[in-house]
Amino acid sequence: MPRKPALHGDALIGTCIELLQVLSDSPTQTAPFAQTATLLQVSEDQLTSAVDTLCGLAHRQSGARVAVFIEDDTISLLGDVATFHAIRLSLQEGMVLAHVLNLLNIDASVRERVERAMLPLETVDATPRPDTIGSVSIYGRFYQQIEIAIQDCVRLILTYRSSNDTAPRPRTVDPLAIKQDRDAAYLIGWDVEKDAQRLYRLDRIDNVAYTDDSVEIHPWENASIQQSLTAGALKATVSFPSKETLEQAGWAGIADTDGDADQNGRARATVYIADEEWLFDRVLGSGGQIIIESPSDLRQRLVEYAHRLASRIS
């Protein structure tokens, strides 16, 4: 019987996917070698080639490798890095994902595939809500593009407006990771021009453009959001109506508290912020319960910010 030719291209990829499906469907994530070759209609040499190919795969962000091996005429899949399992969504989860697709700038082909597994978008209320993962106010409009750049190690040009900028301006950035706070998401990146690590709020990114350059190796600091905010952000003393309210706020930039509440029951904290308007929104949203005590110029900018909002409404 003539020997089957080696697998290449789409044929190899298809065999690898089918093999992972067989292993995922098995309760023990194992399958007999010879029977699997017959099932997939490939030779044992071709099946061995597929196993070798899978062993060379790794998750681009975490580095976790696919562990498939042949032992005692049995193929085994170790761990869950490459398992295929159907995702079963509750009604609420399906609505949240539909909300995400409707708000974020997601590739059309990805959108169509996900939509087929969910409720039709027209049945879902697409009104933005700040407490959902799909809110543009948290993740901005370019989450997917940034995540792809992180995985593929591509240098970006971000059009970004910091709290000190009157208008968005371009920044050349090597992206590292996205971290999430309770009510904000940030890109940890390296500002190429300033040659320093910086924190970028996703909702303040006005545009994203890929460059032809790859990211360079930098002396990254694996800092938390709080540490990153503390390193180069605005500092304010803020008082809350009670210690419980302060604890429930969950702001990542809260670095120091003044211990016990004062005679009026109010609790004070030092807060570091990357965007003063973020703080202004929360102070105004509290209806006077949260107060900026210092610095005085920040208090004045809060008043000016409130007047600008009022003029827009009127």
Rosetta blueprint (number, residue, H / E / L):
1 M L
2 P L
3 R L
4 K L
5 P L
6 A L
7 L L
8 H L
9 G H
10 D H
11 A H
12 L H
13 I H
14 G H
15 T H
16 C H
17 I H
18 E H
19 L H
20 L H
21 Q H
22 V H
23 L H
24 S H
25 D H
26 S L
27 P L
28 T L
29 Q L
30 T E
31 A E
32 P E
33 F H
34 A H
35 Q H
36 T H
37 A H
38 T H
39 L H
40 L H
41 Q L
42 V L
43 S L
44 E H
45 D H
46 Q H
47 L H
48 T H
49 S H
50 A H
51 V H
52 D H
53 T H
54 L H
55 C H
56 G L
57 L L
58 A E
59 H L
60 R L
61 Q L
62 S L
63 G L
64 A L
65 R E
66 V L
67 A E
68 V E
69 F E
70 I E
71 E E
72 D L
73 D L
74 T E
75 I E
76 S E
77 L E
78 L E
79 G L
80 D L
81 V L
82 A L
83 T L
84 F L
85 H L
86 A L
87 I L
88 R L
89 L L
90 S L
91 L H
92 Q H
93 E H
94 G H
95 M H
96 V H
97 L H
98 A H
99 H H
100 V H
101 L H
102 N H
103 L H
104 L L
105 N L
106 I L
107 D L
108 A H
109 S H
110 V H
111 R H
112 E H
113 R H
114 V H
115 E H
116 R L
117 A L
118 M L
119 L L
120 P L
121 L H
122 E H
123 T H
124 V L
125 D L
126 A L
127 T L
128 P L
129 R L
130 P L
131 D L
132 T L
133 I L
134 G L
135 S L
136 V H
137 S H
138 I H
139 Y H
140 G L
141 R L
142 F L
143 Y H
144 Q H
145 Q H
146 I H
147 E H
148 I H
149 A H
150 I H
151 Q H
152 D H
153 C L
154 V E
155 R E
156 L E
157 I E
158 L E
159 T E
160 Y E
161 R L
162 S L
163 S L
164 N L
165 D L
166 T L
167 A L
168 P L
169 R E
170 P E
171 R E
172 T E
173 V E
174 D E
175 P E
176 L E
177 A E
178 I E
179 K E
180 Q E
181 D L
182 R L
183 D L
184 A L
185 A E
186 Y E
187 L E
188 I E
189 G E
190 W E
191 D E
192 V L
193 E L
194 K L
195 D L
196 A E
197 Q E
198 R E
199 L E
200 Y E
201 R E
202 L H
203 D H
204 R H
205 I E
206 D E
207 N E
208 V E
209 A E
210 Y E
211 T E
212 D E
213 D E
214 S E
215 V L
216 E L
217 I L
218 H L
219 P L
220 W L
221 E L
222 N L
223 A L
224 S L
225 I H
226 Q H
227 Q H
228 S H
229 L H
230 T H
231 A H
232 G H
233 A L
234 L E
235 K E
236 A E
237 T E
238 V E
239 S E
240 F E
241 P L
242 S L
243 K H
244 E H
245 T H
246 L H
247 E H
248 Q H
249 A H
250 G L
251 W L
252 A L
253 G L
254 I E
255 A E
256 D E
257 T E
258 D L
259 G L
260 D L
261 A L
262 D L
263 Q L
264 N L
265 G L
266 R L
267 A E
268 R E
269 A E
270 T E
271 V E
272 Y E
273 I E
274 A L
275 D L
276 E H
277 E H
278 W H
279 L H
280 F H
281 D H
282 R H
283 V H
284 L H
285 G H
286 S L
287 G L
288 G L
289 Q L
290 I L
291 I E
292 I E
293 E E
294 S E
295 P L
296 S H
297 D H
298 L H
299 R H
300 Q H
301 R H
302 L H
303 V H
304 E H
305 Y H
306 A H
307 H H
308 R H
309 L H
310 A H
311 S H
312 R H
313 I H
314 S L
